[in-house]
Structure formats: C-alpha cells, structure tokens
Amino acid sequence: MCSAAFSQSKLVALSFDDGPNTTTTVQMLDVLKKHNVKASFFVIGKNINEESAKVMVRAHNEGHDIENHSKTHSNMPTLSADSIKSEIEFTSALVAKYVGERPQLFRPPYIALNQTMYDNIDLTFICGEGSNDWEDNVSADQRVEKILAAAKDGLIYLLHDFEGNSKTVEAVDRIIPILKERGYTFVTVRELMKQKKLKPQRGVIYTHIQ
C-alpha cells in the first residue's frame, strides 16, 4: 500500500509478546495471513531454538517485524547495566542470525522500567494497549471487547502469542475484519512510526503514536 493510501486510513499496529513457538505463533501467523495483515513480534531469546526459529523466519518472510523482548523475561530494573546489555544483545544477535536483521524496538518485560535500562538499551521502547490476554480467565469475547473499545488512530496493541494462548488467536481473527470495516488499516509498529513521522526519543516509551 502506498503512503497516500495510508494517509487516508486510521492506522493501528498489532504486536505480540513471548514467542516464538511452534504452536500458538504458527496459529497467529495463519490468522494474519488469512486477513493479509502485518504485525510485530517481540520475541524472548530463550524461546528461540532450531524449531521455533523456523517460525520466526516464516514471520519475517511474510512481512512481519521481529523485535526484542529480552532474553529471559526478567524484571530488568533489578539487573546491572552489564546484565541488561547482555539480555538485549543475546536476543538481538539470535534474531539477526536467523532473519538477517537486528530488532529496532524493545518491549520491557512487565513494562518494568528504570533509567539504567534507558541508558543501556539502544532501541526504541514500546508499550501498547493490552486486553489482559495473559490471564486465562479472560474469555475470547472479553478480549475482543477490550481490543475494539481501545481502537484509535495510531494505537499499538500489546497482545501475546505464548504457547497455548488460543483465546487471543481467536480474538485477533474476529477483530481484524471488524476494525477494517471501521476504517482501520493494520501496519507493523515500525511502519506506524514511519507513517506518523515519529522521531523516537530516548527515555520515552510509546503506546499511542499521533
């Protein structure tokens, strides 16, 4: 889609945390492919192995962005500067090894932040609007309701493709056609930043890009 077409649409970005895996990530990719939607996957380094890496490569080849969600999903404000750097470099290096480019964006585990992280992570920090989809007792219907209610131009959605999270797969399958009917276009977080002409600032974490 050209920039002119983007400018006529309201833009939202789907993003998914805690992959890659060979089950739920695959199901999510199938749903995104079905609807011709591109998204951003924030991966955990320790989840990348020879098999899950194939899924990550598929995601990249199908036009999705692969971003950094740390190595171990630790509470990073409790870590030293060197440990923080190690967490990021481990994951970025593995992503580069398999997909040929390094992540540009970082989502902090638990959205836990401190100045040491900002000082030692040279990536743009991303948060997002969630739907409590990490809680199994939140039904697919409730996830759909929360996602639809939050929609606005420039919004980043924070969802999860961890193993077994089939309710979010179902919710995404349902919300995409509804939001398209409401005039929204789905883009990756990187594309959203580009279209909104955002110049990322150090010390800022982004959920809504105007």
Backbone torsions as a table, in degrees:
resi	resn	phi	psi	omega
1	MET	NA	136.2	-177.5
2	CYS	-80.9	166.5	-178.2
3	SER	-61.4	-35.8	179.8
4	ALA	-61.4	-40.8	179.3
5	ALA	-67.4	-39.2	176.7
6	PHE	-59.2	-40.8	-173.6
7	SER	-66.0	-18.6	179.8
8	GLN	-90.6	-3.9	-176.1
9	SER	-111.6	157.7	165.6
10	LYS	-85.3	132.4	-173.5
11	LEU	-106.7	137.3	171.0
12	VAL	-136.5	155.0	-179.6
13	ALA	-124.5	125.2	171.8
14	LEU	-86.4	134.8	173.2
15	SER	-138.0	149.2	-172.2
16	PHE	-131.0	131.8	-179.4
17	ASP	-105.3	155.1	162.5
18	ASP	88.8	3.1	171.9
19	GLY	-82.1	-163.9	-4.0
20	PRO	-87.4	159.3	172.3
21	ASN	-146.6	174.0	-173.8
22	THR	-98.3	9.8	-178.8
23	THR	-119.6	-81.6	-174.0
24	THR	-65.6	-38.1	177.4
25	THR	-60.8	-39.6	178.1
26	VAL	-64.2	-43.5	178.9
27	GLN	-61.9	-40.5	179.7
28	MET	-66.3	-41.5	177.8
29	LEU	-61.7	-37.9	178.4
30	ASP	-63.1	-41.4	178.8
31	VAL	-65.8	-44.4	-179.9
32	LEU	-63.4	-39.8	178.0
33	LYS	-64.9	-41.7	178.7
34	LYS	-55.9	-38.8	-175.8
35	HIS	-99.7	2.1	-179.4
36	ASN	55.7	51.9	-178.9
37	VAL	-120.3	138.6	175.6
38	LYS	-103.1	146.4	-176.4
39	ALA	-142.4	-179.9	179.0
40	SER	-119.9	132.0	-179.0
41	PHE	-112.5	117.6	178.0
42	PHE	-96.3	107.1	-168.9
43	VAL	-99.1	152.7	175.6
44	ILE	-99.2	127.1	-174.4
45	GLY	-56.6	-40.9	-177.0
46	LYS	-68.4	-14.9	178.3
47	ASN	-87.4	-4.5	-178.3
48	ILE	-90.5	113.5	174.4
49	ASN	-132.9	-176.1	-174.5
50	GLU	-58.7	-37.5	-178.1
51	GLU	-79.5	-47.6	-179.1
52	SER	-67.9	-26.6	177.9
53	ALA	-63.3	-32.4	177.9
54	LYS	-62.8	-36.7	178.0
55	VAL	-68.8	-40.6	178.1
56	MET	-63.1	-41.2	177.3
57	VAL	-63.6	-41.5	176.8
58	ARG	-58.6	-46.0	-179.5
59	ALA	-58.1	-46.2	179.7
60	HIS	-62.7	-44.2	-178.5
61	ASN	-65.6	-25.6	179.5
62	GLU	-90.6	7.8	172.3
63	GLY	98.7	8.0	178.3
64	HIS	-90.2	152.7	178.1
65	ASP	-92.0	142.5	177.7
66	ILE	-110.1	118.6	-174.7
67	GLU	-121.3	178.4	-168.7
68	ASN	-103.2	129.6	176.5
69	HIS	-127.2	29.4	178.3
70	SER	81.9	175.0	178.6
71	LYS	-85.7	-46.9	-169.1
72	THR	-119.1	1.4	-176.6
73	HIS	57.9	42.6	177.6
74	SER	-82.0	166.6	171.1
75	ASN	-78.4	92.3	-164.9
76	MET	-68.0	-25.8	175.1
77	PRO	-61.2	-16.8	178.7
78	THR	-86.2	-4.8	-175.1
79	LEU	-94.7	157.9	174.9
80	SER	-75.4	165.7	179.0
81	ALA	-58.1	-43.4	-179.7
82	ASP	-64.4	-39.4	178.8
83	SER	-67.1	-38.8	176.9
84	ILE	-61.2	-48.2	178.4
85	LYS	-58.7	-41.5	-179.8
86	SER	-63.9	-42.0	178.6
87	GLU	-58.0	-43.8	-176.5
88	ILE	-73.7	-45.9	-176.0
89	GLU	-64.8	-38.0	179.2
90	PHE	-56.3	-49.8	-177.0
91	THR	-71.8	-44.1	-179.8
92	SER	-61.2	-40.0	-179.8
93	ALA	-65.7	-39.7	178.3
94	LEU	-67.5	-41.5	177.1
95	VAL	-60.1	-45.9	179.6
96	ALA	-62.1	-39.5	-180.0
97	LYS	-58.7	-42.5	-172.3
98	TYR	-92.7	-35.8	-174.6
99	VAL	-109.7	-8.7	172.9
100	GLY	90.3	1.6	174.9
101	GLU	-149.8	151.0	-177.8
102	ARG	-85.8	152.5	174.6
103	PRO	-60.0	151.7	174.8
104	GLN	-109.0	-18.2	-172.9
105	LEU	-122.7	155.3	179.9
106	PHE	-136.8	132.1	171.3
107	ARG	-112.7	120.3	-178.7
108	PRO	-68.5	134.2	173.4
109	PRO	-55.1	135.6	179.5
110	TYR	62.5	7.6	-172.3
111	ILE	51.7	37.0	176.9
112	ALA	-90.5	126.6	-170.3
113	LEU	-133.9	150.8	164.3
114	ASN	-152.1	174.0	-176.0
115	GLN	-64.9	-32.6	179.3
116	THR	-60.0	-36.5	178.1
117	MET	-66.8	-47.3	178.8
118	TYR	-59.8	-35.8	-177.1
119	ASP	-73.7	-23.1	-169.9
120	ASN	-119.4	0.3	178.3
121	ILE	-117.5	112.2	-175.4
122	ASP	-93.5	53.3	177.5
123	LEU	-134.4	158.9	176.3
124	THR	-76.6	130.4	-177.1
125	PHE	-84.9	131.5	-177.2
126	ILE	-125.6	133.2	171.1
127	CYS	-107.0	-119.8	178.4
128	GLY	140.5	165.3	179.3
129	GLU	-91.6	122.0	-177.2
130	GLY	-99.9	-179.7	176.8
131	SER	-137.1	26.9	-176.1
132	ASN	53.0	34.6	-171.9
133	ASP	-81.1	2.2	172.2
134	TRP	-85.3	-8.7	179.9
135	GLU	-97.0	119.4	-174.2
136	ASP	-63.6	-25.6	-178.1
137	ASN	-79.6	-2.5	173.5
138	VAL	-87.0	115.8	-173.4
139	SER	-72.2	165.1	175.9
140	ALA	-59.8	-39.7	178.5
141	ASP	-60.5	-43.1	179.8
142	GLN	-65.7	-37.9	178.1
143	ARG	-64.4	-44.3	177.8
144	VAL	-58.5	-46.5	-177.9
145	GLU	-60.5	-45.3	-178.9
146	LYS	-65.8	-42.3	-178.9
147	ILE	-63.8	-46.0	-178.7
148	LEU	-66.4	-39.3	-177.7
149	ALA	-66.4	-29.2	-176.2
150	ALA	-82.8	-14.4	-169.7
151	ALA	-57.1	130.9	171.4
152	LYS	-161.1	155.7	-177.5
153	ASP	-57.9	129.8	177.5
154	GLY	90.4	5.9	-175.4
155	LEU	-83.0	141.0	169.5
156	ILE	-103.1	128.0	175.1
157	TYR	-93.4	134.6	176.4
158	LEU	-107.5	106.1	-179.7
159	LEU	-126.6	179.1	-173.3
160	HIS	-133.4	136.1	175.1
161	ASP	-114.5	30.1	178.0
162	PHE	-64.9	159.4	-172.6
163	GLU	-58.0	127.1	177.4
164	GLY	92.4	-1.2	-176.3
165	ASN	-85.6	59.9	-174.3
166	SER	-69.8	-23.9	180.0
167	LYS	-65.7	-33.0	176.7
168	THR	-73.6	-35.8	174.6
169	VAL	-58.1	-46.5	178.8
170	GLU	-63.1	-43.3	-178.3
171	ALA	-62.8	-43.2	-179.7
172	VAL	-64.4	-40.1	177.9
173	ASP	-59.5	-33.4	-177.9
174	ARG	-84.1	-36.3	-173.1
175	ILE	-79.8	-27.1	-175.6
176	ILE	-59.2	-52.8	-179.2
177	PRO	-64.6	-31.8	179.1
178	ILE	-66.3	-47.1	-179.3
179	LEU	-68.2	-33.8	175.0
180	LYS	-61.8	-41.9	178.4
181	GLU	-63.4	-28.6	-179.8
182	ARG	-85.8	5.4	174.0
183	GLY	95.7	13.2	-180.0
184	TYR	-92.9	145.0	172.1
185	THR	-115.2	135.3	-179.3
186	PHE	-92.8	131.6	178.7
187	VAL	-136.1	165.8	171.8
188	THR	-72.0	165.2	177.9
189	VAL	-63.0	-39.7	178.0
190	ARG	-60.5	-43.6	-179.3
191	GLU	-66.6	-37.4	176.9
192	LEU	-60.1	-45.8	178.0
193	MET	-60.9	-41.0	-179.9
194	LYS	-65.3	-46.7	-177.3
195	GLN	-67.6	-31.9	178.7
196	LYS	-87.6	1.4	178.5
197	LYS	55.1	41.9	178.8
198	LEU	-77.7	131.2	169.3
199	LYS	-105.0	100.8	-172.4
200	PRO	-59.0	141.5	178.5
201	GLN	-111.7	139.8	175.2
202	ARG	-67.2	139.8	-179.5
203	GLY	88.1	10.0	179.1
204	VAL	-125.1	140.5	173.9
205	ILE	-116.9	135.6	-168.3
206	TYR	-109.3	132.5	172.4
207	THR	-120.2	-39.5	-177.2
208	HIS	-129.1	120.5	-176.7
209	ILE	-110.4	114.8	-173.6
210	GLN	-97.6	NA	NA
